[in-house]
């Protein structure tokens, strides 16, 4: 199933959270997560920044 076929629910969640794993959380998590658990896990995502060395 393609993301576009999921309709507004997937698109809205993807727009509201910064987690790159929304698709995986929805379809590839074992055991399967409820809708509420998917949102909870997606909201836990915190990107990290790799700082370079000063010049």
C-alpha positions as CSV (number, residue, x, y, z in Angstrom):
1,X,0.0,0.0,0.0
2,X,1.3,3.4,-0.9
3,X,1.2,6.4,1.4
4,X,-1.2,8.3,-0.9
5,X,-3.7,5.4,-0.7
6,X,-3.9,6.0,3.1
7,X,-5.6,9.3,2.7
8,X,-5.9,12.1,5.2
9,X,-5.0,10.3,8.3
10,X,-1.4,9.4,7.2
11,X,-0.9,12.8,5.6
12,X,-2.0,14.7,8.6
13,X,0.2,12.7,11.0
14,X,3.2,13.0,8.6
15,X,2.6,16.8,8.5
16,X,2.3,17.2,12.3
17,X,5.3,15.2,13.5
18,X,9.0,15.3,12.5
19,X,9.6,11.6,12.9
20,X,10.8,10.0,9.7
21,X,9.4,6.6,10.9
22,X,5.7,7.2,10.7
23,X,5.2,4.7,7.9
24,X,7.3,2.1,9.8
25,X,5.4,2.7,13.0
26,X,2.1,2.2,11.2
27,X,2.9,-0.9,9.2
28,X,6.1,-2.6,10.2
29,X,6.0,-2.7,14.0
30,X,5.5,-6.1,15.7
31,X,3.3,-6.3,17.6
32,X,1.1,-3.9,15.7
33,X,0.6,-0.6,17.4
34,X,-2.8,1.1,18.0
35,X,-3.4,4.5,16.4
36,X,-2.7,6.1,19.8
37,X,0.6,4.2,20.2
38,X,1.7,5.3,16.7
39,X,1.1,8.9,17.6
40,X,2.8,8.5,21.0
41,X,5.9,6.9,19.4
42,X,6.1,9.5,16.6
43,X,6.0,12.3,19.1
44,X,8.9,10.8,21.1
45,X,11.2,11.3,18.1
46,X,13.9,13.9,18.7
47,X,16.4,14.6,15.9
48,X,20.0,15.1,16.9
49,X,22.6,17.4,15.5
50,X,26.2,16.4,14.8
51,X,28.4,19.4,15.5
52,X,31.6,19.8,13.6
53,X,35.0,20.8,15.0
54,X,35.7,24.5,15.1
55,X,38.0,25.7,12.4
